[in-house]
Amino acid sequence: MEGRPKLHCSILILVILCLMLNRKSSAEKVLMVPRPQYDSHWMVEASIGQAFVDRGHTVTVVVGEDIVAKRRAERPDFTFETFPDDGEVMRLIKQASKQTEKTWDWKYCEHLLGKDGQDSDLMGRLKTAQYGVVISDSLLRCGTIVAANLGTPHVVNSPDGGKFIDKLATGVPLPLAYVATAESPFTDKMTYLQRVENACFYFGFVSIFKSWSFANEFDDLVHKYVSEKETIHSLRSRTDLWLYHTDTVLGFPRPSMPNMVQVGGLMADRPVVPLSVILGGCPNHTKTGWRADGRPPRRPSLRAHPKTRAFVTHVGKNGMYEALYHGVPMVCFPLFGNAARVVDRGLGVSLDFRTVTSDQLYHALLRVLTNNSYHETAARLSRLHRDQPQSPMERAVWWIEHVIKHGGLPHLRARAVELPWYQYYLLDVAAFLLGICSAVLGTLWYSCSFVCRKVCCKRGGKLKSQ
């Protein structure tokens, strides 16, 4: 009898050890290849990575040596793999032009992948690690090449279609009659002239974007590090999963593919900022707070505070969806095309940041603060946004784990991307049907003409004989 408690303790310890070993054996390795700039994009990707760490997975981030210290301080739970970079990429980024953006992107890839077609030491380490998935930004072409080089499933974070990359890479239909282009101020209710402008902008932008984004430089990198038979476009088309930071509650319905998942509001449920922090200065107070498990706290949100009555914003995705989540009306200074959604939904007003005056800002704030319709609309849309079986983060994590579990999701990719353009638009079918119709009409015309000539000739002969 005395030995039973010891036996029970031994069994309990054995069960705990088995559970720990099972958790460890089910842990996956996640590789993230973020853009070196745009902290707002990094914040979203880092929050996804933290969710994987909290679930027992290992997250590794690829960064240049010039910014690794900053990233490591922000996310001590992550593992970091670095490549040599003396700051050349960041200098090109600061020049902020289309040409230098293509140049820095290509330079970033070259530093990461290696030179002269030989894998860098970094790529050798990444291959040895055998990651379960690569997660990258939709506008970073290098992430696509890294995933293909490693032979690893690829997940793309896309702010909002990634400037038509989704159209080019998934074959998703884009009906321009009611789908506004990413940078336009239009809604899904366009006038005739707006539809003309929308179509012209799309066709002009896409033709330029194809020659700029999928330039020969990136195809050369693909030929060196993946295969001579591949291009950057063919690799993009094999992306397993696209995560869109959108929600139809604050957007406009548009066609989609099975591997395109909406996760708008990934960071919207951040904790409330105490009023003392707001009054005392957020940066100093935030730096002194730590979680009970020794990790830095989640970045707090001013929009979550119950006394927040309006939000003045440049309409970036993170802030916009936090305001939606907490039911806060907005005064928009749009640097992007997102303000049209806010105004169309009755969630706020928009001002032109290039010409706005202090009086206009004052009256816009007064209008939002005193007109109850904005607060009622914000509360209603917030309820719609929250009423989901999964939170956006839970949905993103589930889908990424689904990709890892099955080694990719090729069955979700449409064959549209493999079709020549004339087949995609059914021009060959239209030509065939046009040929058939022309043949039938031509035959009818010839037959009628022949009959008419015969009848006329016969009548003419009878008249002459009379």
C-alpha positions as CSV (number, residue, x, y, z in Angstrom):
1,M,0.0,0.0,0.0
2,E,2.9,2.4,0.8
3,G,4.3,1.9,-2.7
4,R,1.1,3.0,-4.4
5,P,1.6,6.8,-4.0
6,K,5.1,6.5,-5.4
7,L,3.7,4.5,-8.3
8,H,1.0,7.1,-9.0
9,C,3.6,9.8,-8.9
10,S,5.8,7.9,-11.3
11,I,2.9,7.4,-13.7
12,L,2.0,11.1,-13.5
13,I,5.6,12.1,-14.2
14,L,5.7,9.7,-17.1
15,V,2.5,11.1,-18.6
16,I,3.8,14.6,-18.3
17,L,7.1,13.7,-20.0
18,C,5.2,12.0,-22.8
19,L,3.0,15.1,-23.3
20,M,6.1,17.3,-23.3
21,L,7.9,15.0,-25.8
22,N,4.8,14.9,-28.0
23,R,4.6,18.7,-28.0
24,K,8.3,18.9,-28.9
25,S,8.0,16.4,-31.7
26,S,5.0,18.2,-33.1
27,A,6.8,21.5,-33.1
28,E,7.5,22.9,-36.6
29,K,10.2,25.2,-38.0
30,V,8.8,28.4,-39.5
31,L,11.0,30.7,-41.7
32,M,10.1,34.3,-42.2
33,V,11.6,36.5,-44.9
34,P,10.3,40.1,-44.2
35,R,11.0,43.3,-46.1
36,P,13.8,45.2,-44.5
37,Q,11.7,48.4,-44.3
38,Y,8.0,49.1,-43.6
39,D,7.8,48.5,-39.8
40,S,4.0,48.2,-40.2
41,H,4.4,45.1,-42.4
42,W,7.0,43.7,-40.0
43,M,4.7,44.2,-37.0
44,V,2.0,42.0,-38.6
45,E,4.4,39.3,-39.6
46,A,6.1,39.4,-36.2
47,S,2.7,39.0,-34.5
48,I,2.0,35.9,-36.6
49,G,5.5,34.6,-35.7
50,Q,4.8,35.2,-32.0
51,A,1.5,33.2,-32.3
52,F,3.6,30.3,-33.6
53,V,6.1,30.6,-30.8
54,D,3.3,30.6,-28.2
55,R,2.1,27.3,-29.8
56,G,5.5,25.7,-29.3
57,H,6.9,26.2,-32.8
58,T,10.3,27.6,-33.7
59,V,10.4,30.8,-35.7
60,T,13.5,32.0,-37.6
61,V,13.7,35.4,-39.3
62,V,16.1,36.3,-42.1
63,V,17.5,39.8,-41.8
64,G,20.6,41.8,-42.7
65,E,23.4,42.3,-40.2
66,D,22.6,46.0,-40.1
67,I,19.2,45.6,-38.5
68,V,19.4,42.3,-36.7
69,A,20.1,44.0,-33.3
70,K,16.9,46.1,-33.6
71,R,14.8,43.0,-34.6
72,R,16.3,40.9,-31.9
73,A,15.4,43.5,-29.2
74,E,11.8,43.6,-30.5
75,R,11.4,39.9,-30.6
76,P,13.7,38.0,-28.3
77,D,11.7,34.8,-28.7
78,F,12.7,34.5,-32.4
79,T,15.8,33.0,-33.8
80,F,17.6,35.2,-36.4
81,E,19.7,34.2,-39.4
82,T,21.8,37.0,-40.9
83,F,23.6,37.8,-44.1
84,P,26.3,40.4,-44.7
85,D,24.9,43.9,-45.4
86,D,26.8,47.1,-44.9
87,G,23.7,49.2,-45.1
88,E,23.6,49.5,-48.9
89,V,20.1,48.2,-49.1
90,M,18.8,50.8,-46.6
91,R,20.5,53.6,-48.4
92,L,18.8,52.6,-51.6
93,I,15.5,52.4,-49.8
94,K,15.8,55.9,-48.4
95,Q,16.1,57.3,-52.0
96,A,12.5,56.2,-52.4
97,S,12.1,55.9,-56.2
98,K,10.7,53.1,-58.4
99,Q,14.1,52.5,-59.9
100,T,15.9,52.3,-56.6
101,E,13.1,50.1,-55.2
102,K,13.7,47.5,-57.9
103,T,17.5,47.9,-57.3
104,W,17.3,47.4,-53.6
105,D,15.0,44.5,-53.9
106,W,17.4,42.8,-56.3
107,K,20.4,43.8,-54.1
108,Y,18.7,42.4,-51.1
109,C,18.2,39.1,-52.9
110,E,21.8,39.0,-54.1
111,H,23.1,39.6,-50.5
112,L,20.8,36.9,-49.2
113,L,21.1,34.2,-51.8
114,G,24.8,34.6,-52.7
115,K,26.7,35.7,-55.7
116,D,27.7,34.1,-59.0
117,G,25.0,31.4,-58.7
118,Q,26.6,29.9,-55.6
119,D,24.4,29.5,-52.5
120,S,25.5,31.7,-49.6
121,D,26.5,30.3,-46.2
122,L,23.1,31.5,-45.1
123,M,21.2,29.4,-47.7
124,G,23.3,26.4,-46.8
125,R,22.3,26.8,-43.1
126,L,18.6,27.2,-44.1
127,K,18.7,24.1,-46.3
128,T,20.2,22.1,-43.4
129,A,17.5,23.3,-41.0
130,Q,14.6,21.9,-43.1
131,Y,11.9,24.4,-42.5
132,G,8.2,23.5,-42.8
133,V,7.1,26.7,-44.4
134,V,8.4,30.1,-45.7
135,I,6.4,33.2,-44.9
136,S,7.2,36.4,-46.9
137,D,5.7,39.7,-47.9
138,S,3.8,39.9,-51.2
139,L,6.0,42.8,-52.4
140,L,9.3,41.0,-51.6
141,R,10.2,38.8,-54.6
142,C,13.2,37.4,-52.8
143,G,10.9,35.4,-50.5
144,T,9.5,33.5,-53.5
145,I,13.0,32.6,-54.7
146,V,14.1,31.5,-51.2
147,A,11.1,29.2,-50.8
148,A,11.7,27.7,-54.3
149,N,15.4,27.2,-53.6
150,L,14.6,25.4,-50.3
151,G,11.8,23.4,-51.9
152,T,9.5,24.6,-49.1
153,P,5.8,25.5,-49.1
154,H,5.3,29.2,-49.4
155,V,2.8,31.5,-47.7
156,V,2.5,35.2,-48.7
157,N,1.3,38.1,-46.5
158,S,-0.6,40.5,-48.8
159,P,-1.7,43.9,-47.5
160,D,-4.4,44.2,-50.2
161,G,-3.7,42.3,-53.4
162,G,-0.1,43.3,-53.5
163,K,-0.5,45.8,-56.4
164,F,-2.1,43.1,-58.6
165,I,0.4,40.5,-57.9
166,D,-2.5,38.2,-56.9
167,K,-4.1,38.8,-60.3
168,L,-0.9,37.8,-62.1
169,A,0.0,34.9,-59.8
170,T,-3.4,33.3,-59.1
171,G,-5.4,34.0,-62.2
172,V,-8.2,35.4,-60.0
173,P,-10.8,37.3,-62.1
174,L,-10.8,41.1,-61.6
175,P,-14.0,42.6,-63.0
176,L,-13.1,46.3,-63.3
177,A,-16.8,47.3,-63.5
178,Y,-17.0,47.1,-59.7
179,V,-13.5,46.2,-58.4
180,A,-11.5,49.4,-57.9
181,T,-7.8,49.2,-58.4
182,A,-5.6,49.2,-55.3
183,E,-4.5,52.8,-55.4
184,S,-7.8,54.4,-56.6
185,P,-10.3,56.4,-54.5
186,F,-13.2,54.6,-56.0
187,T,-15.8,52.3,-54.4
188,D,-17.7,49.4,-56.0
189,K,-20.3,51.9,-57.2
190,M,-18.5,53.7,-60.0
191,T,-19.8,56.1,-62.6
192,Y,-19.1,55.6,-66.3
193,L,-16.1,58.0,-66.3
194,Q,-14.7,56.4,-63.1
195,R,-15.0,52.9,-64.8
196,V,-13.0,54.3,-67.7
197,E,-10.4,55.7,-65.4
198,N,-10.3,52.5,-63.4
199,A,-9.8,50.4,-66.5
200,C,-7.1,52.7,-68.0
201,F,-5.2,52.8,-64.7
202,Y,-5.3,49.0,-64.4
203,F,-4.2,48.2,-67.9
204,G,-1.5,50.9,-67.8
205,F,-0.3,50.0,-64.4
206,V,-0.2,46.3,-64.9
207,S,1.7,46.6,-68.2
208,I,4.3,48.8,-66.4
209,F,4.3,46.6,-63.3
210,K,5.0,43.5,-65.3
211,S,8.1,45.1,-66.9
212,W,9.2,46.5,-63.6
213,S,8.4,43.9,-61.0
214,F,9.1,40.8,-63.0
215,A,12.2,42.3,-64.7
216,N,15.0,40.3,-66.2
217,E,17.1,40.8,-63.1
218,F,14.8,38.6,-61.0
219,D,14.4,36.0,-63.7
220,D,18.2,35.9,-63.8
221,L,18.3,35.2,-60.1
222,V,15.6,32.4,-60.6
223,H,17.7,30.9,-63.3
224,K,20.8,30.9,-61.1
225,Y,19.3,29.6,-57.9
226,V,16.2,27.6,-58.9
227,S,16.0,26.4,-62.5
228,E,16.6,27.7,-66.1
229,K,13.1,26.7,-66.9
230,E,11.5,28.9,-64.2
231,T,10.7,32.6,-64.0
232,I,9.7,34.8,-61.1
233,H,6.1,34.7,-62.4
234,S,6.0,30.9,-62.6
235,L,7.3,30.6,-59.0
236,R,4.8,33.2,-57.7
237,S,2.0,31.2,-59.3
238,R,2.9,28.2,-57.1
239,T,2.4,30.1,-53.8
240,D,0.4,27.8,-51.5
241,L,-1.5,30.4,-49.5
242,W,-2.2,34.1,-49.7
243,L,-3.1,35.9,-46.5
244,Y,-5.1,39.1,-47.1
245,H,-5.2,41.8,-44.5
246,T,-8.8,42.6,-45.4
247,D,-12.3,42.0,-44.2
248,T,-15.4,42.5,-46.4
249,V,-17.0,44.4,-43.5
250,L,-14.6,47.2,-44.3
251,G,-14.0,46.4,-48.0
252,F,-15.8,45.6,-51.2
253,P,-16.7,42.0,-52.3
254,R,-14.6,40.7,-55.1
255,P,-13.8,37.3,-56.7
256,S,-11.4,35.1,-54.8
257,M,-9.6,31.7,-55.0
258,P,-9.6,28.9,-52.4
259,N,-6.0,29.7,-51.4
260,M,-6.8,33.4,-50.7
261,V,-7.8,33.9,-47.1
262,Q,-9.0,37.1,-45.4
263,V,-7.3,37.8,-42.1
264,G,-8.0,41.6,-41.7
265,G,-7.5,42.7,-38.1
266,L,-4.6,40.4,-37.1
267,M,-3.4,42.9,-34.5
268,A,-6.8,44.5,-33.7
269,D,-7.2,43.0,-30.2
270,R,-4.2,44.5,-28.7
271,P,-4.5,45.5,-25.0
272,V,-5.9,48.8,-23.7
273,V,-3.4,51.5,-22.8
274,P,-3.9,52.8,-19.3
275,L,-4.7,56.5,-19.1
276,S,-1.7,57.1,-17.0
277,V,0.5,55.8,-19.8
278,I,-1.2,58.1,-22.4
279,L,-0.7,61.2,-20.1
280,G,2.8,60.2,-19.0
281,G,4.2,59.3,-22.4
282,C,3.7,55.9,-24.1
283,P,7.3,55.1,-25.0
284,N,8.8,55.4,-21.6
285,H,6.0,53.5,-19.8
286,T,5.9,50.8,-22.5
287,K,9.6,50.0,-22.1
288,T,9.3,49.4,-18.4
289,G,6.4,46.9,-18.6
290,W,7.1,43.1,-18.9
291,R,4.9,40.1,-19.0
292,A,4.9,37.5,-16.3
293,D,6.7,35.0,-18.5
294,G,9.7,37.4,-19.0
295,R,8.8,38.4,-22.5
296,P,8.2,42.1,-23.6
297,P,4.5,43.1,-23.5
298,R,2.3,43.2,-26.6
299,R,2.4,46.7,-28.1
300,P,-0.7,48.5,-26.6
301,S,-3.4,50.3,-28.6
302,L,-4.7,53.8,-28.0
303,R,-7.7,53.0,-30.1
304,A,-8.8,50.3,-27.5
305,H,-9.1,52.9,-24.7
306,P,-12.8,53.4,-23.8
307,K,-12.4,57.2,-23.8
308,T,-11.1,57.2,-27.4
309,R,-13.9,59.0,-29.4
310,A,-12.2,59.5,-32.8
311,F,-9.1,58.4,-34.7
312,V,-7.1,60.7,-37.0
313,T,-5.3,58.4,-39.4
314,H,-3.4,58.1,-42.7
315,V,-5.6,55.0,-43.2
316,G,-2.9,52.3,-42.9
317,K,-4.3,48.8,-42.6
318,N,-3.2,48.1,-39.0
319,G,-4.7,51.3,-37.6
320,M,-7.8,51.1,-39.7
321,Y,-8.7,47.6,-38.6
322,E,-8.0,48.4,-34.9
323,A,-10.4,51.3,-35.1
324,L,-13.0,49.0,-36.8
325,Y,-12.5,46.4,-34.1
326,H,-13.0,48.9,-31.2
327,G,-15.8,50.8,-32.9
328,V,-13.9,54.1,-33.3
329,P,-14.9,56.5,-36.1
330,M,-12.1,57.9,-38.2
331,V,-10.9,61.2,-39.7
332,C,-8.8,60.1,-42.7
333,F,-5.8,61.7,-44.4
334,P,-5.4,59.0,-47.0
335,L,-2.0,58.2,-48.3
336,F,-3.5,55.1,-49.9
337,G,-6.9,54.2,-51.4
338,N,-8.4,52.8,-48.1
339,A,-10.3,56.0,-47.2
340,A,-13.0,55.3,-49.8
341,R,-14.0,52.2,-47.8
342,V,-14.2,54.2,-44.5
343,V,-16.4,56.9,-46.0
344,D,-18.6,54.5,-48.0
345,R,-19.4,52.5,-44.9
346,G,-20.2,55.6,-42.9
347,L,-17.3,55.0,-40.5
348,G,-15.7,58.4,-40.9
349,V,-14.7,61.4,-43.2
350,S,-11.8,62.0,-45.5
351,L,-9.6,65.1,-46.0
352,D,-6.9,65.8,-48.6
353,F,-3.7,66.0,-46.6
354,R,-2.1,68.1,-49.4
355,T,-4.6,71.0,-49.0
356,V,-6.2,70.5,-45.6
357,T,-6.3,73.5,-43.2
358,S,-6.7,73.6,-39.4
359,D,-10.3,74.8,-39.7
360,Q,-11.2,71.9,-42.0
361,L,-9.6,69.4,-39.5
362,Y,-11.4,71.0,-36.6
363,H,-14.8,70.8,-38.4
364,A,-14.2,67.2,-39.5
365,L,-13.4,66.2,-35.9
366,L,-16.4,68.1,-34.6
367,R,-18.6,66.4,-37.2
368,V,-17.4,62.9,-36.2
369,L,-17.6,63.6,-32.5
370,T,-21.0,65.1,-32.4
371,N,-22.8,63.1,-35.1
372,N,-24.1,60.0,-33.4
373,S,-24.5,58.2,-36.8
374,Y,-20.7,57.7,-37.0
375,H,-20.6,56.1,-33.6
376,E,-23.6,53.9,-34.2
377,T,-22.2,52.7,-37.5
378,A,-18.8,52.1,-35.9
379,A,-20.4,50.0,-33.2
380,R,-22.5,48.0,-35.7
381,L,-19.5,47.3,-38.0
382,S,-17.4,46.4,-35.0
383,R,-20.0,43.7,-34.0
384,L,-20.0,42.3,-37.5
385,H,-16.2,42.2,-37.6
386,R,-15.9,40.4,-34.2
387,D,-18.7,37.9,-35.0
388,Q,-16.5,35.2,-36.5
389,P,-15.9,31.6,-35.5
390,Q,-12.2,32.3,-35.4
391,S,-10.2,35.4,-34.8
392,P,-8.1,36.6,-37.7
393,M,-5.0,35.4,-36.0
394,E,-6.4,32.0,-35.2
395,R,-7.5,31.7,-38.8
396,A,-4.1,32.7,-40.1
397,V,-2.3,30.2,-37.8
398,W,-4.7,27.4,-38.7
399,W,-4.2,27.8,-42.4
400,I,-0.4,28.1,-42.1
401,E,-0.3,24.9,-40.0
402,H,-2.5,23.3,-42.6
403,V,0.1,24.1,-45.2
404,I,2.8,22.7,-43.1
405,K,0.9,19.5,-42.2
406,H,0.2,18.6,-45.9
407,G,3.5,19.9,-47.4
408,G,1.7,22.5,-49.5
409,L,-1.8,23.0,-50.9
410,P,-1.4,22.6,-54.7
411,H,-5.0,21.4,-55.0
412,L,-6.2,24.9,-54.1
413,R,-4.4,26.6,-56.9
414,A,-6.4,27.3,-60.0
415,R,-5.0,26.2,-63.4
416,A,-5.7,29.7,-64.7
417,V,-2.1,30.8,-64.2
418,E,-0.9,28.0,-66.5
419,L,-3.2,29.0,-69.4
420,P,-2.0,31.2,-72.3
421,W,-3.7,34.5,-72.3
422,Y,-5.8,33.7,-75.4
423,Q,-7.1,30.5,-73.7
424,Y,-7.8,32.4,-70.4
425,Y,-10.0,34.9,-72.2
426,L,-11.5,32.2,-74.5
427,L,-10.2,34.0,-77.6
428,D,-9.5,30.7,-79.3
429,V,-13.1,29.6,-78.6
430,A,-14.4,32.9,-79.7
431,A,-12.4,32.6,-82.9
432,F,-13.8,29.1,-83.5
433,L,-17.4,30.2,-82.9
434,L,-16.8,33.3,-85.1
435,G,-15.5,31.0,-87.9
436,I,-18.5,28.7,-87.6
437,C,-20.9,31.6,-87.6
438,S,-19.1,33.2,-90.6
439,A,-19.2,29.9,-92.5
440,V,-22.9,29.4,-91.8
441,L,-23.8,33.0,-92.7
442,G,-21.6,32.8,-95.8
443,T,-23.2,29.5,-96.9
444,L,-26.7,31.0,-96.4
445,W,-25.7,34.2,-98.3
446,Y,-24.2,32.2,-101.1
447,S,-27.3,29.8,-101.2
448,C,-29.7,32.7,-101.2
449,S,-27.7,34.5,-103.9
450,F,-27.6,31.4,-106.0
451,V,-31.3,30.8,-105.7
452,C,-32.1,34.4,-106.5
453,R,-29.9,34.3,-109.6
454,K,-31.6,31.1,-110.8
455,V,-35.1,32.5,-110.2
456,C,-34.2,35.8,-111.9
457,C,-32.7,34.1,-114.9
458,K,-35.7,31.8,-115.3
459,R,-38.1,34.8,-115.2
460,G,-35.9,36.7,-117.6
461,G,-36.0,33.8,-120.1
462,K,-39.8,33.5,-119.9
463,L,-40.2,37.2,-120.5
464,K,-37.9,37.1,-123.6
465,S,-39.8,34.1,-125.0
466,Q,-43.1,35.9,-124.7
